[in-house]
């Protein structure tokens, strides 16, 4: 799986760019516009305080960021070195999640159906949440 991680960070960058293409236009929902502004403030605060031990530890121990919020954070980083660190952290998280999805898929094979499901049984849901965000998070 380690050979997948190298290309994974480049894939994360590409997916994050795609997720960031939503633009607020005249006629958009007022709440959506405020949500976007709030997300931008959170992304700025995340970047500004990333080096603080409590935030950094909490982030490293968490699920991480969905692609939409990863894109916002990376944009806020600009050329700062923390962008690379955040992408490395997310790449590791995605690689681990990918391993769980692969294990889930393996256990769907009839030859392994007698194996007890483990933490991988909801990996497919977490993978979707990583791509589109967690339902009800707002």
C-alpha positions as CSV (number, residue, x, y, z in Angstrom):
1,X,0.0,0.0,0.0
2,X,2.9,2.4,0.5
3,X,3.5,2.7,-3.2
4,X,-0.1,4.1,-3.5
5,X,0.6,6.9,-0.9
6,X,3.1,8.7,-3.2
7,X,0.4,9.3,-5.9
8,X,-2.2,9.7,-3.3
9,X,-1.0,13.2,-2.2
10,X,-1.1,14.4,-5.8
11,X,-4.6,12.9,-6.2
12,X,-5.7,14.7,-3.0
13,X,-4.4,18.0,-4.4
14,X,-6.4,17.4,-7.7
15,X,-9.6,16.4,-5.9
16,X,-9.3,19.3,-3.5
17,X,-9.0,21.7,-6.5
18,X,-12.1,20.2,-8.0
19,X,-14.0,20.4,-4.7
20,X,-13.2,24.1,-4.4
21,X,-14.9,25.2,-7.7
22,X,-18.2,26.1,-6.1
23,X,-18.7,29.9,-6.4
24,X,-21.4,32.0,-4.8
25,X,-23.5,33.7,-7.5
26,X,-26.2,36.3,-7.3
27,X,-29.4,34.5,-6.5
28,X,-27.7,31.8,-4.4
29,X,-29.3,30.9,-1.1
30,X,-28.6,33.5,1.6
31,X,-27.8,30.7,4.1
32,X,-25.4,29.0,1.6
33,X,-23.5,32.3,1.2
34,X,-23.2,32.7,5.0
35,X,-22.1,29.1,5.3
36,X,-19.3,29.8,2.7
37,X,-18.2,32.8,4.6
38,X,-18.1,30.8,7.9
39,X,-16.1,28.0,6.2
40,X,-13.6,30.6,5.0
41,X,-13.2,32.0,8.5
42,X,-12.7,28.5,10.0
43,X,-10.2,27.6,7.3
44,X,-8.2,30.8,8.0
45,X,-8.3,30.1,11.8
46,X,-7.2,26.5,11.2
47,X,-4.2,27.6,9.2
48,X,-3.3,30.4,11.6
49,X,-3.4,28.1,14.6
50,X,-2.2,24.9,13.0
51,X,1.1,24.9,14.9
52,X,-0.6,25.1,18.3
53,X,-0.1,21.8,20.0
54,X,-3.7,21.2,21.1
55,X,-5.1,21.9,17.6
56,X,-2.4,20.0,15.9
57,X,-2.9,16.9,18.1
58,X,-6.6,17.0,17.9
59,X,-6.4,17.3,14.1
60,X,-3.9,14.4,13.8
61,X,-6.2,12.2,16.0
62,X,-9.3,13.1,14.0
63,X,-11.0,11.8,10.9
64,X,-9.3,14.8,9.1
65,X,-10.9,17.1,6.6
66,X,-13.4,16.3,3.8
67,X,-12.1,17.3,0.4
68,X,-14.1,20.5,0.2
69,X,-12.6,21.8,3.5
70,X,-9.2,20.5,2.6
71,X,-9.3,22.6,-0.6
72,X,-10.2,25.7,1.5
73,X,-7.5,25.1,4.0
74,X,-4.8,24.5,1.3
75,X,-5.9,27.7,-0.5
76,X,-5.5,29.6,2.7
77,X,-2.0,28.1,3.2
78,X,-0.7,29.6,0.0
79,X,3.0,28.7,-0.2
80,X,3.3,28.1,3.5
81,X,5.1,24.9,4.4
82,X,2.2,23.7,6.5
83,X,0.3,23.0,3.2
84,X,2.7,20.1,2.6
85,X,2.3,18.9,6.2
86,X,-1.5,19.0,6.0
87,X,-1.4,17.1,2.6
88,X,0.9,14.5,4.1
89,X,-1.4,14.0,7.1
90,X,-4.5,13.7,4.9
91,X,-2.6,11.3,2.5
92,X,-1.8,9.0,5.5
93,X,-5.5,9.2,6.6
94,X,-6.8,8.4,3.1
95,X,-4.3,5.6,2.7
96,X,-5.4,4.0,6.0
97,X,-9.1,4.5,4.9
98,X,-8.3,2.9,1.6
99,X,-6.8,-0.1,3.4
100,X,-10.0,-0.5,5.4
101,X,-12.2,-0.2,2.2
102,X,-10.0,-2.9,0.6
103,X,-10.5,-5.1,3.7
104,X,-14.3,-4.5,3.6
105,X,-14.3,-5.5,-0.1
106,X,-12.2,-8.6,0.6
107,X,-14.7,-9.7,3.3
108,X,-17.5,-9.4,0.8
109,X,-16.0,-12.3,-1.1
110,X,-17.9,-15.6,-0.3
111,X,-14.6,-17.3,0.5
112,X,-14.1,-15.0,3.5
113,X,-17.7,-14.6,4.6
114,X,-17.1,-16.5,7.8
115,X,-14.8,-13.8,9.0
116,X,-16.2,-11.4,11.6
117,X,-16.6,-7.8,10.5
118,X,-14.4,-5.3,12.1
119,X,-13.8,-1.6,12.1
120,X,-13.7,-1.8,8.3
121,X,-17.5,-2.5,8.0
122,X,-18.4,1.2,7.7
123,X,-15.2,2.2,5.8
124,X,-17.2,2.7,2.6
125,X,-19.4,5.3,4.4
126,X,-16.4,7.1,5.8
127,X,-14.8,7.1,2.3
128,X,-18.0,8.9,1.0
129,X,-17.9,11.3,3.9
130,X,-14.2,12.0,3.1
131,X,-15.2,12.9,-0.5
132,X,-18.4,14.9,0.0
133,X,-18.4,15.7,3.8
134,X,-20.4,14.2,6.6
135,X,-24.2,14.5,6.4
136,X,-25.6,16.8,9.1
137,X,-22.3,18.4,9.8
138,X,-23.8,21.8,9.2
